Amino acid sequence: MNKHQFDFVHEAAAPVGQLSSELLAEFSAKAASRDANRELPFVAVEQLKAIRFGASRLPVTAGGGGASLVDVFAQAHALAEADSNIAHIWRNHFMLIERLAVYPTEDPFLTQLRNRVAVGDLIGLAGTELDRKQTGGASPLSTVLVKHGAGYRLSGRKFYSTGSLFSDWISTYAALEDGTTAGVILPVDRKGIDLVDDWNGMGQRLTGTGTTVFTDVEVAPEEIIQSDRLHPQGMFFSSTIAQLFLTTVIAGIVSAIARDAAQVLESRGRTFYFAPTEVAKEDPILLASLGERDADAFATRATILAAAAVLDEASAVIASGADATEATQEAAVAAAKAKVAVDAIALRAASGLFDIAGASATDREKNLDRHWRNIRTIASHNPASYKALAVAARRLNGTPLPTLGFF
């Protein structure tokens, strides 16, 4: 067995991180008011840490739940149906633990990190620099690591730090003095780390997707993570997990739309004088629209779980120690196809909710518009048109999907 080959059998018995119906109902009951009042879900995230939600993917032998990726995405979908903001907060965590903690390692620092995840810790990410050129080959990072005594000092500014406000650890990227790029993982309470709640998006308002400032932060050598300390095939694959996680959050919102549509129609007291029935919930036009919303929920959930099954296949190839290039490309294709399909269905469903609900449902107190705002915000993260292009180019011309993120 080579150093990148190992037994990664998932044992089904461990209940680590399993979401109870009671907890989901609690999250759901407060979701609309939290969004309307911009109440950050610190308590909810702590409840999830307490059940070790973020450890569900770790192998049982590492103190985790041994969950497959289908299991992980099914749980994420249920959480997103209850509250899409809370689910989104965990997206970077599951990407990072796939890269850093799922596969066996003898690295002392990564072992320590995995042990912390096993007891419930959440890892956030601060990776994006808004002034960095992206096209034609990314320009150098302005966040830098400078040698200082036996260690380093980290300084820089990042945005889109989703989840970091709630996290125990934060991951970032910085340039070393020789021009190479390295990852850095630090406890979030380290002196010099400033998490700023300045995310002003129209949707997913409670995800902590704001600015992180690093000011002369002390960094130990072992906290600098270069590629030779990670599984060689895990980087691209973990990015695919991040992409499918976003699509899963959207699919969860579609299920919430179907739920809310049924509740609205059940309670709708008025209808039009020219409607085919006096009772709104007996109106065949409205019933057909509700049936479409249920079908949307079924289709989007089935789509993300089908894609997750392809990701599980790629994970198994990585675990075997074999070349996983083709398997991880196929996983990325599945995630891209899922996004193209789910985004379109979701935006239609969010609008269709109001065909069922009527004008009274536009009352701001009901906050039903949050579903469209949240879907549109997540979908804008990585436009579906680029995914469709990549899928078609691979199918017809054999063009590999990009491997530096976003796929």
C-alpha positions as CSV (number, residue, x, y, z in Angstrom):
1,M,0.0,0.0,0.0
2,N,1.6,3.3,-1.0
3,K,1.3,6.5,1.1
4,H,-1.7,7.7,-0.9
5,Q,-3.6,4.4,-0.7
6,F,-5.7,3.5,2.3
7,D,-8.9,1.9,3.5
8,F,-11.7,4.5,3.4
9,V,-14.7,2.4,4.2
10,H,-17.6,4.4,5.6
11,E,-19.3,2.8,8.5
12,A,-23.0,3.6,8.7
13,A,-23.7,3.2,12.4
14,A,-22.1,6.4,13.8
15,P,-24.7,9.2,14.4
16,V,-22.1,12.0,14.4
17,G,-23.6,15.2,13.1
18,Q,-27.0,13.9,12.3
19,L,-29.7,16.6,12.1
20,S,-32.8,15.9,14.1
21,S,-36.3,16.9,12.8
22,E,-36.7,19.0,16.0
23,L,-33.5,21.0,15.3
24,L,-34.4,21.6,11.7
25,A,-37.9,22.7,12.7
26,E,-36.4,25.2,15.1
27,F,-34.1,26.6,12.5
28,S,-37.0,26.8,9.9
29,A,-39.3,28.6,12.3
30,K,-36.9,31.5,12.8
31,A,-35.5,31.7,9.3
32,A,-37.7,34.4,7.9
33,S,-37.5,36.7,10.9
34,R,-33.7,36.2,11.1
35,D,-33.3,37.3,7.5
36,A,-35.7,40.2,7.8
37,N,-33.9,41.6,11.0
38,R,-30.4,40.5,9.9
39,E,-29.9,38.5,13.0
40,L,-26.7,36.5,12.6
41,P,-27.2,32.8,13.5
42,F,-24.5,32.4,16.1
43,V,-26.7,30.3,18.4
44,A,-27.7,28.0,15.5
45,V,-24.1,27.4,14.5
46,E,-23.1,26.6,18.0
47,Q,-26.0,24.1,18.2
48,L,-24.5,22.4,15.0
49,K,-21.0,22.4,16.5
50,A,-22.5,20.7,19.6
51,I,-23.8,17.8,17.5
52,R,-20.5,17.7,15.6
53,F,-22.2,18.4,12.3
54,G,-18.9,19.3,10.7
55,A,-17.4,16.0,11.7
56,S,-19.9,13.9,9.8
57,R,-17.5,13.4,6.8
58,L,-14.5,12.3,8.9
59,P,-13.8,8.6,9.0
60,V,-15.1,6.8,12.1
61,T,-11.5,5.9,13.0
62,A,-10.8,9.7,13.2
63,G,-13.8,10.4,15.5
64,G,-16.2,11.3,12.7
65,G,-19.4,9.9,11.3
66,G,-18.0,8.1,8.3
67,A,-20.6,9.8,6.0
68,S,-20.5,9.3,2.3
69,L,-20.7,12.5,0.2
70,V,-24.3,11.5,-0.7
71,D,-25.0,11.5,3.1
72,V,-23.3,14.9,3.5
73,F,-25.2,16.5,0.7
74,A,-28.5,15.0,1.8
75,Q,-27.9,16.6,5.3
76,A,-26.8,19.9,3.7
77,H,-30.0,19.9,1.6
78,A,-32.2,19.4,4.7
79,L,-30.4,22.2,6.5
80,A,-30.8,24.5,3.6
81,E,-34.5,23.8,3.4
82,A,-34.7,24.9,7.0
83,D,-32.4,28.0,6.6
84,S,-30.2,28.5,3.6
85,N,-27.9,30.9,5.4
86,I,-27.0,28.4,8.1
87,A,-26.3,25.7,5.5
88,H,-24.1,28.1,3.4
89,I,-21.9,28.9,6.4
90,W,-20.6,25.3,6.4
91,R,-19.8,25.2,2.7
92,N,-16.1,26.1,3.0
93,H,-15.7,23.8,6.0
94,F,-16.7,20.7,4.1
95,M,-14.5,21.7,1.2
96,L,-11.5,22.3,3.5
97,I,-11.8,19.1,5.5
98,E,-11.9,17.1,2.3
99,R,-8.6,18.6,1.4
100,L,-7.0,18.7,4.9
101,A,-8.6,16.2,7.2
102,V,-10.5,13.3,5.6
103,Y,-7.6,11.4,4.2
104,P,-5.1,9.8,6.7
105,T,-2.0,11.8,7.5
106,E,1.0,11.5,9.8
107,D,1.4,15.3,9.8
108,P,1.2,16.5,13.4
109,F,-0.5,19.8,12.7
110,L,-3.1,18.3,10.3
111,T,-3.8,15.5,12.8
112,Q,-4.4,18.1,15.5
113,L,-6.7,20.0,13.2
114,R,-8.6,16.8,12.3
115,N,-9.0,16.1,16.0
116,R,-10.5,19.5,16.6
117,V,-12.9,19.0,13.7
118,A,-13.9,15.7,15.3
119,V,-15.1,17.5,18.4
120,G,-17.1,20.0,16.5
121,D,-14.8,22.9,15.4
122,L,-15.7,24.8,12.3
123,I,-13.1,26.0,9.7
124,G,-13.8,29.2,7.7
125,L,-12.1,30.5,4.6
126,A,-10.8,33.9,3.6
127,G,-9.4,33.5,0.1
128,T,-10.4,36.2,-2.3
129,E,-8.6,39.5,-3.0
130,L,-10.9,41.9,-4.8
131,D,-8.1,43.8,-6.5
132,R,-6.4,40.7,-7.8
133,K,-6.4,40.1,-11.6
134,Q,-8.1,36.8,-12.5
135,T,-8.0,36.5,-16.3
136,G,-4.9,35.6,-18.3
137,G,-3.3,33.9,-15.3
138,A,-3.9,35.2,-11.8
139,S,-1.7,38.0,-10.6
140,P,0.4,37.6,-7.4
141,L,-1.3,37.7,-4.0
142,S,-1.1,41.0,-2.0
143,T,-1.5,39.0,1.2
144,V,2.1,38.1,2.3
145,L,4.0,35.9,4.7
146,V,7.3,37.5,5.8
147,K,9.9,35.6,7.8
148,H,10.1,36.8,11.4
149,G,12.4,35.0,13.8
150,A,11.6,31.3,13.9
151,G,8.2,31.9,12.3
152,Y,6.4,34.3,10.0
153,R,4.1,37.3,10.0
154,L,1.0,37.4,7.9
155,S,-0.5,40.6,6.5
156,G,-3.3,41.2,4.0
157,R,-6.9,41.8,3.3
158,K,-9.5,39.2,2.0
159,F,-13.2,39.3,1.1
160,Y,-16.0,36.7,0.6
161,S,-14.9,35.2,4.0
162,T,-18.1,33.0,4.1
163,G,-18.5,31.3,7.5
164,S,-15.4,32.9,9.1
165,L,-17.4,35.0,11.6
166,F,-18.7,31.8,13.2
167,S,-15.5,29.7,12.8
168,D,-12.9,28.4,15.2
169,W,-10.2,28.2,12.5
170,I,-9.6,30.3,9.4
171,S,-7.8,29.2,6.2
172,T,-6.3,31.7,3.8
173,Y,-3.7,32.0,1.0
174,A,-0.6,34.1,1.0
175,A,2.6,34.8,-1.0
176,L,5.9,33.8,0.5
177,E,9.0,35.9,0.0
178,D,10.2,33.7,-2.9
179,G,6.9,34.3,-4.8
180,T,5.3,31.0,-4.2
181,T,1.8,30.6,-2.8
182,A,0.9,28.7,0.4
183,G,-2.1,28.0,2.5
184,V,-2.3,29.2,6.1
185,I,-4.6,27.8,8.8
186,L,-4.9,29.7,12.0
187,P,-7.1,29.8,15.1
188,V,-9.6,32.6,14.5
189,D,-8.8,34.3,17.8
190,R,-5.2,34.8,17.0
191,K,-4.1,38.4,17.6
192,G,-4.1,40.5,14.5
193,I,-7.1,38.7,12.8
194,D,-10.0,41.1,12.3
195,L,-13.3,39.7,11.0
196,V,-15.5,42.4,9.6
197,D,-19.3,41.9,9.2
198,D,-19.6,44.1,6.1
199,W,-21.3,41.7,3.6
200,N,-24.0,43.8,2.0
201,G,-25.5,41.3,-0.6
202,M,-29.2,41.3,-1.3
203,G,-29.3,37.6,-0.4
204,Q,-27.6,35.1,1.9
205,R,-27.3,38.1,4.2
206,L,-26.4,36.1,7.3
207,T,-23.4,34.0,6.1
208,G,-20.7,36.3,7.3
209,T,-19.4,36.7,3.8
210,G,-17.4,39.9,4.5
211,T,-13.9,41.2,5.0
212,T,-11.0,39.5,6.9
213,V,-8.0,41.7,7.7
214,F,-4.7,40.1,8.8
215,T,-2.3,42.6,10.5
216,D,1.1,41.3,11.4
217,V,-0.3,38.0,12.5
218,E,2.1,35.5,14.1
219,V,2.3,32.3,12.0
220,A,4.2,29.1,13.1
221,P,6.0,27.2,10.3
222,E,3.6,24.2,10.7
223,E,0.6,26.4,10.1
224,I,1.8,27.1,6.6
225,I,0.3,24.4,4.4
226,Q,2.1,23.7,1.1
227,S,1.0,21.2,-1.5
228,D,3.5,18.5,-0.5
229,R,1.6,18.1,2.8
230,L,-1.7,17.3,1.2
231,H,-3.1,14.5,-0.8
232,P,-1.9,15.1,-4.4
233,Q,-5.4,14.6,-6.0
234,G,-7.5,16.3,-3.4
235,M,-7.2,20.0,-4.3
236,F,-9.3,20.0,-7.5
237,F,-11.8,17.5,-6.1
238,S,-12.4,19.6,-2.9
239,S,-13.3,22.5,-5.2
240,T,-15.9,20.3,-6.8
241,I,-17.4,19.7,-3.4
242,A,-17.6,23.4,-2.8
243,Q,-19.4,23.9,-6.1
244,L,-22.0,21.2,-5.5
245,F,-22.5,22.4,-2.0
246,L,-23.7,25.8,-3.3
247,T,-26.1,24.0,-5.7
248,T,-27.3,21.9,-2.9
249,V,-28.2,25.0,-0.9
250,I,-30.2,26.3,-3.8
251,A,-32.0,22.9,-4.1
252,G,-32.8,23.2,-0.4
253,I,-34.4,26.6,-1.0
254,V,-36.5,25.0,-3.7
255,S,-37.9,22.5,-1.2
256,A,-38.6,25.5,1.2
257,I,-40.5,27.2,-1.6
258,A,-42.7,24.1,-2.1
259,R,-43.3,23.9,1.6
260,D,-44.2,27.6,1.8
261,A,-46.4,27.4,-1.3
262,A,-48.4,24.7,0.3
263,Q,-48.8,26.6,3.5
264,V,-49.8,29.8,1.7
265,L,-52.4,28.0,-0.5
266,E,-53.8,26.2,2.5
267,S,-54.4,29.4,4.4
268,R,-55.3,31.7,1.5
269,G,-58.8,33.1,2.2
270,R,-59.4,35.3,-0.8
271,T,-59.3,34.7,-4.5
272,F,-60.5,36.5,-7.7
273,Y,-64.2,36.9,-8.5
274,F,-63.4,35.2,-11.9
275,A,-61.5,32.3,-10.4
276,P,-62.9,28.8,-11.3
277,T,-63.6,28.0,-7.6
278,E,-64.7,30.0,-4.6
279,V,-62.0,28.3,-2.4
280,A,-58.4,29.0,-3.4
281,K,-57.1,25.6,-2.4
282,E,-59.6,24.0,-4.7
283,D,-58.6,26.1,-7.7
284,P,-57.2,23.8,-10.4
285,I,-54.9,26.5,-11.7
286,L,-53.4,27.1,-8.2
287,L,-53.2,23.4,-7.5
288,A,-51.3,22.8,-10.7
289,S,-48.9,25.5,-9.8
290,L,-48.3,23.9,-6.4
291,G,-47.8,20.5,-8.0
292,E,-45.1,22.1,-10.2
293,R,-43.4,23.4,-7.1
294,D,-43.4,20.0,-5.6
295,A,-42.0,18.6,-8.8
296,D,-39.3,21.3,-8.7
297,A,-38.3,20.2,-5.2
298,F,-38.2,16.6,-6.1
299,A,-36.1,17.2,-9.3
300,T,-33.6,19.5,-7.7
301,R,-33.0,17.2,-4.7
302,A,-32.6,14.2,-7.0
303,T,-30.2,16.1,-9.2
304,I,-27.8,17.1,-6.4
305,L,-27.8,13.6,-4.9
306,A,-27.1,12.0,-8.3
307,A,-24.2,14.3,-8.7
308,A,-23.0,13.5,-5.1
309,A,-23.0,9.8,-6.1
310,V,-20.5,10.6,-8.9
311,L,-18.4,12.5,-6.3
312,D,-18.4,9.4,-4.1
313,E,-17.1,7.4,-7.0
314,A,-14.2,9.8,-7.5
315,S,-13.5,9.8,-3.8
316,A,-13.2,6.0,-3.9
317,V,-10.7,6.2,-6.8
318,I,-8.6,8.8,-4.8
319,A,-8.8,6.5,-1.8
320,S,-7.5,3.5,-3.8
321,G,-4.3,5.4,-4.7
322,A,-5.0,5.1,-8.4
323,D,-4.9,8.0,-10.9
324,A,-8.1,9.9,-10.3
325,T,-7.8,12.5,-13.0
326,E,-10.7,11.2,-15.1
327,A,-12.8,10.4,-12.1
328,T,-12.4,13.9,-10.7
329,Q,-13.2,15.4,-14.1
330,E,-16.4,13.4,-14.3
331,A,-17.3,14.5,-10.8
332,A,-16.7,18.2,-11.8
333,V,-18.9,17.6,-14.9
334,A,-21.7,16.2,-12.7
335,A,-21.5,19.2,-10.4
336,A,-21.5,21.6,-13.3
337,K,-24.5,19.9,-14.9
338,A,-26.4,20.0,-11.6
339,K,-25.8,23.7,-11.3
340,V,-27.0,24.5,-14.8
341,A,-30.2,22.5,-14.2
342,V,-30.9,23.5,-10.6
343,D,-30.3,27.2,-11.1
344,A,-32.9,27.4,-13.8
345,I,-35.5,25.4,-12.0
346,A,-34.9,27.3,-8.8
347,L,-35.4,30.8,-10.2
348,R,-38.6,29.7,-11.9
349,A,-39.9,28.2,-8.7
350,A,-39.1,31.3,-6.6
351,S,-41.2,33.4,-9.0
352,G,-43.9,30.7,-9.3
353,L,-44.4,30.9,-5.5
354,F,-46.1,34.3,-5.9
355,D,-48.5,32.9,-8.6
356,I,-49.9,30.7,-5.9
357,A,-49.7,33.2,-3.0
358,G,-51.2,36.3,-4.6
359,A,-50.5,39.9,-4.0
360,S,-50.9,39.7,-0.2
361,A,-47.9,37.4,-0.1
362,T,-45.7,40.3,-1.1
363,D,-46.1,41.8,2.4
364,R,-42.6,42.4,3.7
365,E,-43.4,40.7,7.0
366,K,-43.9,37.4,5.3
367,N,-40.4,37.8,3.7
368,L,-41.2,35.3,1.0
369,D,-39.0,37.2,-1.4
370,R,-36.0,36.0,0.5
371,H,-36.1,32.7,-1.5
372,W,-35.5,34.5,-4.8
373,R,-32.9,36.8,-3.3
374,N,-31.0,33.9,-1.8
375,I,-31.2,31.8,-5.0
376,R,-30.1,34.7,-7.2
377,T,-27.2,35.6,-4.9
378,I,-25.8,32.0,-4.7
379,A,-26.3,31.4,-8.5
380,S,-24.4,34.6,-9.2
381,H,-21.4,33.2,-7.4
382,N,-20.3,31.3,-10.5
383,P,-22.6,31.8,-13.5
384,A,-24.2,28.8,-15.1
385,S,-23.4,29.9,-18.6
386,Y,-19.7,29.2,-18.0
387,K,-20.5,25.7,-16.6
388,A,-22.7,24.9,-19.6
389,L,-19.8,26.0,-21.9
390,A,-17.3,23.8,-20.0
391,V,-19.6,20.8,-20.1
392,A,-20.2,21.1,-23.9
393,A,-16.5,21.7,-24.7
394,R,-15.6,18.5,-22.8
395,R,-18.3,16.5,-24.5
396,L,-17.6,17.6,-28.1
397,N,-13.9,18.5,-28.0
398,G,-12.5,16.6,-25.0
399,T,-11.5,19.9,-23.4
400,P,-10.6,19.3,-19.7
401,L,-12.5,21.4,-17.2
402,P,-10.5,24.2,-15.5
403,T,-8.6,22.9,-12.4
404,L,-7.8,26.0,-10.4
405,G,-11.1,26.3,-8.7
406,F,-14.8,27.0,-9.4
407,F,-15.3,23.5,-10.9
